Amino acid sequence: MSNLILTRDNYFSPCAEKDYVSCSQFLDFFGGGLLKGCEARAMAKIRGEWIEEQSTALLVGSYVHSWNEGPQERSRFIAEHPEMFTKQGGLKCEYKQADEMIAALENDEMCMFMLNGQKEIIFTAELFGLKWKVRFDNYLPEKKRSSDLKTTRSISDKDWICEGGINKKVSFVEAYCYPLRAAVYCEVERLAMGRPEGDWIDFYLVAVSKEDPPDKAVISLKDPERYIKELSVIEECTPRLKLLKEGRLEPIRCEQCAYCRSTKQVSKVIHYSDI
């Protein structure tokens, strides 16, 4: 069990990533939907040997999240990311959609209602022998309700994924494994608060798209049967994850991600028909 007390400032620190599992870290290892897992990359990130570049899309999403956290955090984000802003203080062209997304949310009564609550609330709990961490964007314990603000390319578009050897089209919710995230968040919060098994809070996504103009929606992820299924997947993967994080198992390289390409050493000749 870790002795590290998580705060906003150390939540993503190397120590926190080593001592705790998060949904993002789990998906880094094992993937799901459109997210491709790579054990070698995941371990390199934990060891601080690999830092992924922040894309324009990621920075746009982070800026919108800072708005949700309040004026102080928005100001801090602006100070930490001067590369996004002009000398006059406005967003550069490639980031301007972030202000349009914020305006779309501010002009929607339902979205703003669902974004109420305590901000960036952290919970930890042990799942299947490993310590997990979650951080809610908006948390209302008195209503047993939480919501996460999500920015996405499109709310209505479908993406092809391969699941169990079957190709199928799914929404962004399935493509980016939000049911798994909801299951973990609700279970960790339940354990931390000491409620009975299955007594989960309501979990919502407040989604806003990067389209022009932005689309928006409030999406319920409440699905107890799906939560049980997702938690069983995590339980099944936990023994291997534990060995990997303890350094007792050599991580498998995917040989396709940026980390694997950057560290690749050619060891044999391949025939053109094998490419």
KOLVOLUM-56931 format. One record per residue: x, y, z of N, C-alpha, C in turn. Coordinates in steps of 0.1 Angstrom, whole numbers, plus 5000, padded with zeros to 4 digits. Example, Ala and Ser with C-alpha at 12.3 -4.5 7.8 and 13.67 -1.06 7.14 Angstrom:
513249435078512349555078513249675078 512849785071513749895071512950005079 
END
This chain:
500849885000500050005000500950125000 500550224992501350344991501150445002 502150515007502050615017501850755011 501950764998501850894991500450944992 500251064997498951124997498751214985 497851174977497651244964497051384965 497651474958497051614957496951654942 496451774940496351814926497751834920 498751874928500051894923500851774920 500651664928501451544926500651434919 499451454915498551354909499251274898 499951354889500551294877502051274879 502551284891503951284894504551134891 505851124889506450994887506050894899 506150944911505850864923504350814923 503450904919502050864919501850764908 502450784896502350684885502850554889 503950554897504550424901503650354911 503150434921502450374932500950334930 500350404920498950394917498750354903 497550294901497050264887495950364884 495850414872494750504868494150434856 493050484852492350434840493250454827 493850574827494750604815495950514815 496550484827497650394827497250254824 496150204829495650074825495550054810 494950154804494750154789496050174782 497050244788498350244782498950104781 498750024791499249884791498449794781 497149794782496349694776495449744764 495349874763494549924752493049894753 492349934743490849914742490250014732 489349964724488750054714489750104704 489850234703490850294694492150314701 492250294714493450314722494350184721 495550204716496450094714497350074726 497349964732498149944744499549904740 500549934748501949894746502549884760 502849764764503449744778504849814779 505649814768506949874769506850024770 505950084762505750234763505150274777 504250194782503650224795504650224806 505550124806506650114816507650234814 507950264802508850374799508250504804 506950524803506350644808506450644824 506150534830506250524845507650554850 508650504842510050534846510550664842 509750744835510150874831511050874819 511150764812511950754800511250794787 510050814788509250854776508150954780 508151064774507151174776506551204762 505251184762504551204749504351354747 504451394734504251534731502751574732 502551694737501151744738500651794724 499651724719499151764706498251884707 497951944696496952054696495652014702 495151894698493851844704493951834719 495051784724495151764738495151894746 495951994740495952124746494652194746 493852174735492552234735491652174746 491752044747490951984758491352024772 492652044774493152084787492752224790 492752314780492252444782490852454786 489952374779488552374783488352314797 489152214801489052164814489452264825 490452344822490852454831489752554833 489052584823487852674824486852604834 486652474833485652414842486052414856 487452414859487952414872487752554879 487652664871487452794877488552894873 488253024875489153124871490653114875 490853064887492253054892492952944884 492352834881493052724874493152764859 492252834854492352884840493552984839 493653064849494853164848496153084850 496152984858497352904859497752834846 496652774840496952704827497552804817 496952924816497453024806498853054809 499253074822500653104826501552994822 501052864823501952744821502052714806 501152774797501152744783501152864774 502252944776502253074768502353044753 502752924749502852894734501452894727 500352884735499052884729498453024727 499153124732498553254731499353364723 498653454718499253564711499853664721 500553764716501153864724499953954730 498853954723497754034728496853954738 497253824741496553744751495453654746 495153664733494153574728494753444724 493853344722494353214717494853224702 495853154699496353144685495353074677 495453084664494453034655494052894657 495152804658494852664659494252624672 494152714682493452674695492152754697 491752834688490552924690489352844692 489252724687488052644689487752614703 488752624712488552604726487652704732 487752834728486852944733485452924727 485352874715484052844710483352724717 484152624721483552514729483052564742 483852644749483452704762482252784761 482152864750480952944748479752854746 479852754739478752664736478252604749 479152564758478752514771478052624780 478652734780478152844789476752884784 476452864772475152904767474052794767 474452684774473552574775473252544790 471952564794471552554808471752414814 471452314806471552174811473052134813 473852174803475352144805475952214817 475552344819476152414830475652354843 474352314844473852244856474552124859 474952044849475651914851477051934854 477652054851479052084855479152134869 478052144876478152194890478852084899 479352124910479952034919481352074924 481851994933483252004938484151974927 485252044925486152034913487351944917 487651854907488951774908489051704921 488051624924488051554937488751414935 489751394943490551264942490151164952 490051034947489750924955490750814952 491150734962491950614960491350494967 491550374962491050254968491850134962 491850024969492449904964491449824955 491849794943491049704934491949584931 491449464935492149344932493649334935 493949404946495349404951496249514946 495749604938496549714934495849844938 496549954941496050074945495650164933 494450204932493950284921493650424925 493750514916493450664918492450704907 491550794911490650864902490551004906 490151084896489951234899488751274891 487651314899486351354893486451504889 486051534877485951674873484951754881 483751694883482651754891482051644900 481951674913481451574922480451634932 479251574932478151614941477851504950 478451484962478151374971476751374976 476151494978474851494984473751454974 474151454961473251404950473651274945 474751214950475351094945475451094930 476151204926476251234912477651294909 478151254897479451314892479351334877 480151414872480251434858481651464854 481951414842483251444836483051524823 483851634822483851714809484751644799 484151614787484951554777484851634764 486051654758486051714745486351604735 485651614723485851504714485651564700 486151484690486151524676484651544672 483851444675482451454672481651364681 480451404685479651334694478851224686 478451254674477551164666478351074657 479551104653480251014643480650884650 480750784641481050644646482450614641 483150524649484550484646484550324645 485350274636485450134635486450084645 486049984653487049914662486949764660 487949694664487949544664487849494678 486749424681486549364694486249224694 487149134700486848994699486948944685 487749004677487948964663486849004654 485949084659484749144651484949294649 484849334637484849474634483449534635 483349654642482149714644482249864646 481249934642481250084644480650114658 481350204665480850244678480950394680 480250454690480350594693481750624700 481950754702483250794708483250734723 482050714729482050664742482650524743 482350444734482950304733484350314728 484550394718485950394711487050434721 486650524731487650564740487450514754 486750404755486650314767486050394779 485050474777484450554788483650464797 483050354793482350264802483350204812 484550164808485550114817485950224827 486150344822486550454831485450484841 484150474837483050504846482950394857 483250264853483150154862484250174873 485450214869486550234879486250354888 485850464882485550584890484450554900 483450484896482350464905482650364916 483450264912483850164922484850214932 485850294927486850354936486150444946 485250524941484550624950483750544960 483050444956482150364965483050304976 484150244972485050184982485550294992 486050404986486550514995485550565005 484250565000483250625009482550515018 482950385016482450285024481050235022 480550255010479150215007479050065003 477950005004477749855001478149834986 478349704983478649664970477549694960 477949754949476949794939476249924941 476549994952475850124955476750234948 476550244935477350334928476650474925 477450574925476850704921476550714907 475750814903475450834889476650904882 476950854870478150914863477750964850 478051084847477651144834478951204827 478751204814479751284805479051404801 479751524802479251644795480251654784 479751624772480551624760480351744751 481551794746481451904736482451874725 481951894713482751854701483651974696 484551934688485552034682485052074668 483852054665483252094652482952244652 482652294640482252434639480852444633 479852474641479952514656479952384664 480352394677480452274685479152214688 479152084688477952004693478151984708 477151944715477251914730476151824734 476351744745475451654750475751614764 474751574772474951514785474551374784 475551284787475451144784475551064798 474550984801474550894812475350774809 476250734818477050614817476550514828 475450534834475050434844474650304838 475350204842475050064836475749964845 475049924856475649834865476149704859 475449644850475849524844477149544836 477249654829478549684822479649714831 479349774843480449804853481049674857 480149574860480649444865481549374855 481149384842481949334831483249394830 483249534831484549604829485449574841 484949564853485749544865486349394864 485549304858486149174856487249164847 487249254836488349264827489649314835 489449414843490549464851491049364860 490149284867490649184876491449074869 491049044856491748944849493148994845 493249124842494549174838495549214850 494949214862495749264873496949184876 496949054876498148974880499349014870 499149024858500149064848500549214851 499649294853499949434855500849454868 500549374878501249384891502749344888 502949234881504249184878505049284870 504349344860505049444851505449564860 504549624868504949744875505949714886 506049594891507049554900508449524894 508449524881509649494873510049344873 509049254876509349114876508949044863 508449124853508049064840508549164830 509049114819509549194808508349244800 508149374798507049424790507149394775 506049364769506049334755505949464747 506749464737506749584728505749564717 505049674713504049664702504749674689 505849744688506649774676505949864666 504949934671504150014662504050164667 504050184680503850314686505150394685 505050524688506150614686507350574695 507050524707508050484716508850364710 508150264705508850144700509650184687 509050274679509850314667511050384671 511050464681512150544685513250464692 512950354697513950264704514250134697 513650124685513850004677515249974673 515649854674516949804669516649694659 517049704646516849604636517749484639 517049364641517849244644517849144634 517049154623517049054612516449114599 516749044589516249084576514849024574 513949104569512649054566512349054551 511448954547511148954533510049044530 510049104518509049204514507649154516 507349024513506048974514505548964529 506448984538505948984552505649114558 505749224550505449354554503949384553 
END
